[in-house]
Structures are given as C-alpha cells and as structure tokens.
C-alpha cells in the first residue's frame, strides 16, 4: 500500500466539507466545455499551446468529445448541450462499419450508448450495435484477442498485435450481448480479457502495454510496447485502462477473478503514485522525478477507482478506492487544470506518447475521465446510470 494514501475518512460531515471543491471543478469544466462547443469545427484530440489539434473523422478519440457533451448535459440538463451531443454523435455514426480500428468501444459507447442511457432514445442504439458487430470482425480466434493495429488485411505483424487499451473497448461488447440477447459478443470480450490477464498482467500486477502473437496459430510471441518505455515497463495510462477494463469485466460477469484482478491492478498503481498522486508517463521511467506526468492516466485511474468502488462488495475497499480517487481528482483540480493557462483543454500536463515526442499538453480523453470522475464524486447514483 502506498504511504501517500491516507486512511479512509469516516466522519460524514467532514467528508461533505472535503468535497466543496467538486462543484467548483464541475463549474469550471462546464464553462470550458461550453466554450469548446461553440468553437470546435472538428473532433479535438490534443492541444498545442492555445489550440486544439483536430482529427477530422474522430480518430479513436471522437467518442470522448461527444461523451463530454453528454456528461455536461447530464449535469446541467441544458438542452443545447443535448442538441450538440446528438449532432456530434451523428458525425461519428458512419464509423459504425469501420473495420480498421479496435477502438469502436471508445467511439460508440461514449457517443451513442451513453446518449441512449441519458435520453432513453432507442435510435442511438442501432449504430452502437452495428459498431459492436464490426468490432467482432477483428477478433483473432486462434489467439483469443482483438487485433489492435491496421485493417483486416494488414501485415502479419499488425494482425498479431494486441494492446492493453483494448480492455476499454470490451464494454461495448458486453452491452451488445445484453441488448441483442446474444452471448456471442461477450464471449469474445471475455476471451480477450483472459488472454490479456494471462500475458500482459505480470505476477506483481504491473502491466505490459502490448503482446505480440502469431496471427495464424495464435501462439504468444513476446511482450511489446508502443507508448510505454519498454516491453518490460508499466505504462501508466495503459495500466489505468486495465484497472477500468477489468472492472468492466467484473460488472458484466460478476466473476470474482475479474474483481480480484481489478483490485490488484488498482493496488499496484496506488503503490507507485508519486506524492501528488499524478503518475509519471511510465511508472518505470529512470528519469523520475525529473520526467513528464500524464494527467490523463490520473483521470482514468481516478474515475476507474470510483467505478470499481461502486461495484465493490467489500465496504472497506470501496471506501479506500473512493477516498483515493477523490484525492487524485482533487490533485488534478488543484494543479493540473488549465485555469491559469491558455490551453483549451480542462487538464494540462498529459502525455499522448513520449516515445513519439507528444507530451505536456491537454488530451480530450483526460478531460472526459476527469469530468466522469467528478460526476461520480458529485452524484454517484446519477453517474451509475451513465455507463
Ligand atoms: N488508446 C491509445 C492511448 O491510450 O493512447
């Protein structure tokens, strides 16, 4: 256990008092989302100084922008937010048949399923269900994993690549199985989760970003990385995806293996957080403490811990996840928001990919999970109906 994580607070009154910052952080976030809503011509991905860098078709991040609009609508009930969320969701809709990405979960869960859950609009479900069908085409039966890179006819090296980020795309498949009353989707999701657990979750519950397989035989070849320091390191955002993704698997199955995995992954992360609880971009960077942080990893971990807390049958652990998540999100609010800078994102000091030279900027997915976490702190009942 990390000695930075203070024991749980039991006094309800002081807990309320401790959370006074949450509505302020939400007010700031809603204001910034409203400004972006008026100005953005395309889907935002990351910031360069005072501007967003766009990705026209939404890339893998379009769902996060639409999802932010839905979260803002959930909090404010502002009909203009809803109108904008619907408009941007429609712009992503053509991607429902895109076989070139494993990120259809990010794209359609946050744009269409979230919108359907919030509004009750059944019409938003159709594109999400089709996206789930499309995603199943990337499943490698021999290896039991979803192909991370390239199209269906990509090189063998690409077709054999799996990454830990895919854990976040499985929930669309669990949703599709419930929606279509067809276990096919969930079976693939569970096969992928088990493969990830077998190869990418190490005995000490650190995680490897990538795993390479022979795409024809499914044989495991080696661990790898794309955005982390090395195949042997623990990339902090990938690890946060894993905490959240295994919690998704537990929610869908109630299988105690997935609960135990999510708990141990969470403990591993908490044991490696620095004093202000915002991870460095890779937990194994030899440059720590003189390296860059990844505020997006903190936001994903913070919201993921609150999600895990809501599923957690052990009340002491639920309190631990909640208390720690509150501290992580508060640290983001106090020292990693753009309140005193020019970035149009909510969070600053994120790292898209240090190996590719992208660091110390805002990221739309950091913003999404920051607001999702704030809503989970602010109104856990409402938030439990979103995801
Ligand atoms: N899914 C890609 C990333 O986390 O950067």
Boltz pocket constraint, residues with backbone or C-beta under 6 A from the ligand:
constraints:
  - pocket:
      binder: B
      contacts: [[A, 60], [A, 165], [A, 227], [A, 237], [A, 238], [A, 352]]
      max_distance: 6.0
